């Protein structure tokens, strides 16, 4: 969403590095470079998930949690019935995706919470942008929501593409492919409502 702050658009390589860096608890910076395989013992101790798998799932949970919150503002604030209807279906999709992502982490014996809550990251609105969305109504809300969701789905697509080339397990590759496909379709539909 760019109405309030400057643009934050990482490259595809930046998306890969972001997934790798976020695989480290607490978002502590890891050394930049191409994705590295998780040690076999680490993958085995987390239900077969690599650190990249875990980082992607945790990041997407954070992004989807916030996007779902924003989408659920639409019925009370949007001035467009088409956008309200689209937002309702998209919020339902995010709810279902969150259930799957959290189940993936629980199956691996990991907490299904959001370690990125409150972080200012690509694909998410920051606190100032969130306040602007919560206060807006009608066409201004619609413009802010569209902007935030374009950024959200664009970043989700970049992360899904990065997962395809990173050291990830088959379950996560399938989930990321489905997420990337949905993100592309959601962007196309958003532009038509």
Number of C-alpha atoms within 10 A of each C-alpha: 25 13 13 13 11 8 11 13 14 15 11 15 14 15 22 27 23 24 28 29 22 23 23 15 14 10 16 10 14 13 9 12 11 13 19 13 14 17 11 11 10 14 19 13 13 18 15 19 25 25 26 28 29 26 21 27 25 25 24 26 25 22 25 24 19 20 23 19 12 19 23 17 18 25 15 10 20 22 16 16 12 13 21 21 14 18 26 17 12 19 20 14 14 21 14 11 19 21 12 15 21 19 15 21 20 15 15 18 12 14 13 19 13 16 16 18 13 13 13 12 16 20 29 24 28 16 12 11 19 19 11 15 23 16 11 17 18 13 13 17 21 20 16 22 28 19 15 23 23 20 22 23 24 20 25 27 25 20 27 27 20 25 27 17 12 19 20 25 16 13 13 22 20 15 18 25 18 14 21 22 15 17 22 15 12 19 18 12 12 17 10 10 14
